Amino acid sequence: MTTLESIVESLKLQLKPHLNDDVKLYDEFIIRMIHDTRSALIRSLYVSNSALTQFYQDVSISEIEHKPETGTYRHSIVTLPTQLMTGCGRKNIQNVWSDGDEYDMTYHYCSYEEFMTYRHHVYGSMVNRYCNKGDDLLVYDENKPSSISVRGIFEYPDEVSGYSYTDSVYPIGANNLRQLEIVTFQHLASKLGMPVDIINNGYDETKNAPVHQQQQERRNKEENQE
């Protein structure tokens, strides 16, 4: 099982041989870099129209505010636990539903403009529906549910309620995990001042100096030999 803790520890093991003993690796810093790399990966997959199934998380939300309008039920505001992923269109939410004891209802997605004009909506004025507005969801359901579930892609998976750093599966597919570690390692190496071997020329550019410095030294050596 791949947890956020296991990814952090794997990266620390890869980084330590290249760092001095006085360099301290903070888990919080590595975690933020992991999240940033995951976000960039999701956006690239969205642009290529690839499936994002492995990145979704289910969360049940009870922080719901029912909004009346002149004594008549208008809609409910659902406060999301953390920021939804941006840059992947409507795919940041796969499903929204209520799972109360008396009924199980899936809501239809609509735009904010459609949501606020009930009788002109494509589903009709009485169909249960939702739209997202910033970090909130607006939900229309005459039953006024006390709990609503969301299957979505969140910017910071560890901030979703119920997520455990040590025990919860980190929302990334097995086929994307190695890519996540490689790219995150490269970003961390750059931030920590480590040279990164980015040129496929048979020379190991990572040992003693930055790439451009070793390239110049090699050119000087070749000129002197001539």
C-alpha positions as CSV (number, residue, x, y, z in Angstrom):
1,M,0.0,0.0,0.0
2,T,1.4,3.4,-1.0
3,T,0.9,6.0,1.7
4,L,2.1,9.6,1.8
5,E,4.6,8.5,4.5
6,S,6.1,5.8,2.3
7,I,6.6,8.2,-0.5
8,V,8.3,10.8,1.8
9,E,10.6,8.1,3.3
10,S,11.5,6.8,-0.2
11,L,12.5,10.3,-1.4
12,K,14.5,10.9,1.8
13,L,16.5,7.7,1.2
14,Q,17.2,8.8,-2.4
15,L,18.2,12.3,-1.3
16,K,20.4,11.6,1.7
17,P,23.5,10.1,-0.2
18,H,23.8,13.4,-2.1
19,L,23.5,15.8,1.0
20,N,25.8,16.8,3.8
21,D,25.0,15.7,7.3
22,D,24.1,19.3,8.3
23,V,21.3,19.5,5.8
24,K,17.9,18.7,7.4
25,L,15.0,17.4,5.4
26,Y,11.7,18.5,6.7
27,D,8.7,16.2,6.0
28,E,6.4,19.2,5.5
29,F,8.6,20.6,2.7
30,I,8.8,17.2,0.9
31,I,5.0,16.7,1.3
32,R,4.3,20.1,-0.4
33,M,6.6,19.2,-3.2
34,I,4.8,15.9,-3.7
35,H,1.4,17.6,-3.8
36,D,2.7,20.1,-6.3
37,T,4.1,17.4,-8.6
38,R,0.9,15.4,-8.3
39,S,-1.1,18.5,-9.3
40,A,1.1,19.1,-12.4
41,L,0.8,15.5,-13.4
42,I,-3.0,15.5,-13.1
43,R,-3.2,18.7,-15.3
44,S,-1.0,17.1,-17.9
45,L,-3.1,14.0,-18.0
46,Y,-6.3,16.1,-18.2
47,V,-4.9,18.0,-21.2
48,S,-4.0,14.7,-22.9
49,N,-7.6,13.5,-22.2
50,S,-6.4,10.6,-20.0
51,A,-8.4,9.0,-17.3
52,L,-8.1,10.5,-13.8
53,T,-9.8,7.7,-11.9
54,Q,-6.8,6.9,-9.6
55,F,-6.7,10.5,-8.2
56,Y,-10.2,10.7,-6.7
57,Q,-11.1,10.6,-3.0
58,D,-14.4,10.1,-1.2
59,V,-15.4,12.4,1.6
60,S,-18.6,12.7,3.6
61,I,-19.4,16.3,4.6
62,S,-21.8,17.3,7.4
63,E,-20.9,21.1,7.4
64,I,-24.1,22.1,5.5
65,E,-25.9,25.4,5.7
66,H,-29.5,25.5,4.5
67,K,-30.3,28.8,2.9
68,P,-33.9,30.1,3.0
69,E,-35.3,32.8,0.8
70,T,-38.4,34.7,2.1
71,G,-39.4,31.6,4.0
72,T,-39.0,29.2,1.1
73,Y,-36.2,26.7,0.8
74,R,-33.6,27.9,-1.6
75,H,-30.5,25.7,-1.5
76,S,-27.8,24.3,0.8
77,I,-24.1,25.4,1.0
78,V,-21.7,22.5,1.5
79,T,-18.2,23.5,2.8
80,L,-15.5,21.4,1.2
81,P,-12.7,20.2,3.5
82,T,-10.0,21.5,1.2
83,Q,-9.4,23.1,-2.2
84,L,-10.6,21.2,-5.3
85,M,-8.0,20.6,-8.0
86,T,-7.9,23.4,-10.5
87,G,-6.9,23.1,-14.1
88,C,-8.8,19.9,-14.9
89,G,-12.3,21.4,-15.7
90,R,-15.3,19.5,-14.4
91,K,-13.3,16.4,-13.8
92,N,-12.3,17.6,-10.4
93,I,-15.7,16.2,-9.2
94,Q,-16.8,12.8,-10.4
95,N,-20.0,12.5,-8.2
96,V,-22.0,14.1,-5.5
97,W,-24.7,12.3,-3.6
98,S,-26.6,12.1,-0.3
99,D,-26.5,8.8,1.6
100,G,-29.0,9.3,4.4
101,D,-30.8,6.5,6.1
102,E,-34.1,7.1,4.2
103,Y,-32.8,7.7,0.7
104,D,-29.8,7.7,-1.6
105,M,-29.7,10.5,-4.1
106,T,-27.2,11.4,-6.8
107,Y,-27.2,15.0,-7.9
108,H,-27.0,16.4,-11.4
109,Y,-24.2,18.9,-12.2
110,C,-25.1,22.3,-13.6
111,S,-23.4,25.7,-14.0
112,Y,-23.8,28.4,-11.3
113,E,-26.0,30.4,-13.7
114,E,-28.3,27.4,-14.4
115,F,-28.4,26.5,-10.7
116,M,-29.7,30.0,-9.7
117,T,-32.4,30.1,-12.4
118,Y,-34.5,27.1,-11.3
119,R,-37.4,27.0,-13.8
120,H,-35.1,27.6,-16.8
121,H,-32.8,24.8,-15.9
122,V,-32.2,21.9,-18.3
123,Y,-33.3,19.3,-15.7
124,G,-36.4,21.3,-14.6
125,S,-37.1,23.2,-11.4
126,M,-37.7,20.1,-9.1
127,V,-34.6,18.0,-10.0
128,N,-31.9,17.8,-7.4
129,R,-28.7,19.3,-8.6
130,Y,-25.4,20.9,-7.6
131,C,-22.8,23.4,-8.7
132,N,-19.4,24.3,-7.4
133,K,-18.6,27.9,-6.4
134,G,-15.1,28.5,-5.1
135,D,-14.5,26.1,-2.2
136,D,-18.2,25.5,-1.6
137,L,-20.8,23.3,-3.3
138,L,-24.3,24.6,-3.8
139,V,-26.9,21.8,-3.5
140,Y,-30.6,21.8,-4.2
141,D,-32.4,19.0,-2.4
142,E,-35.9,19.5,-0.9
143,N,-35.0,16.8,1.7
144,K,-32.3,19.0,3.2
145,P,-29.8,16.2,3.8
146,S,-27.6,16.3,7.0
147,S,-24.7,14.7,5.2
148,I,-23.5,14.9,1.6
149,S,-20.7,12.8,0.0
150,V,-18.3,14.0,-2.7
151,R,-15.9,12.0,-4.9
152,G,-13.4,14.6,-6.1
153,I,-9.8,15.4,-6.8
154,F,-8.4,17.6,-4.1
155,E,-5.3,19.8,-4.3
156,Y,-4.0,18.6,-0.9
157,P,-5.2,15.0,-0.3
158,D,-3.9,14.9,3.3
159,E,-6.3,17.7,4.3
160,V,-9.4,15.6,3.5
161,S,-11.1,14.6,6.7
162,G,-10.3,11.1,7.7
163,Y,-7.0,10.9,5.8
164,S,-4.2,9.3,7.7
165,Y,-0.5,10.2,6.9
166,T,0.6,6.7,7.8
167,D,-2.3,4.5,6.9
168,S,-4.4,6.0,4.1
169,V,-3.6,5.2,0.4
170,Y,-2.2,8.3,-1.4
171,P,-4.5,9.0,-4.3
172,I,-2.2,8.2,-7.3
173,G,-2.1,5.2,-9.6
174,A,0.7,2.7,-9.4
175,N,1.6,3.5,-13.0
176,N,2.2,7.2,-12.1
177,L,4.0,6.6,-8.8
178,R,7.5,6.3,-10.2
179,Q,7.0,9.4,-12.4
180,L,5.8,11.3,-9.3
181,E,9.0,10.3,-7.4
182,I,11.4,11.1,-10.2
183,V,9.9,14.5,-10.9
184,T,9.6,15.4,-7.2
185,F,13.3,14.3,-6.6
186,Q,14.4,16.6,-9.4
187,H,12.5,19.5,-7.9
188,L,13.9,18.8,-4.5
189,A,17.4,18.5,-5.8
190,S,17.1,21.9,-7.5
191,K,15.7,23.5,-4.3
192,L,18.5,22.0,-2.2
193,G,21.3,23.1,-4.6
194,M,22.1,19.6,-5.8
195,P,23.4,19.2,-9.3
196,V,21.1,17.2,-11.6
197,D,22.3,15.1,-14.5
198,I,20.1,16.3,-17.3
199,I,22.4,15.8,-20.3
200,N,22.7,12.4,-21.9
201,N,26.3,12.6,-23.0
202,G,28.0,9.7,-21.1
203,Y,29.3,12.0,-18.4
204,D,28.0,11.9,-14.8
205,E,27.3,15.6,-14.2
206,T,26.1,15.1,-10.6
207,K,29.2,14.4,-8.7
208,N,31.1,17.5,-7.9
209,A,29.8,20.6,-9.6
210,P,26.8,22.2,-11.4
211,V,26.3,21.0,-15.0
212,H,27.4,24.2,-16.7
213,Q,30.7,24.3,-14.7
214,Q,31.6,20.7,-15.5
215,Q,30.8,21.3,-19.2
216,Q,33.1,24.3,-19.3
217,E,35.9,22.4,-17.5
218,R,35.5,19.5,-20.0
219,R,35.7,21.9,-23.0
220,N,38.8,23.6,-21.6
221,K,40.4,20.2,-21.2
222,E,39.6,19.1,-24.7
223,E,41.0,22.4,-26.1
224,N,44.2,22.0,-24.2
225,Q,44.7,18.5,-25.5
226,E,44.4,19.8,-29.1
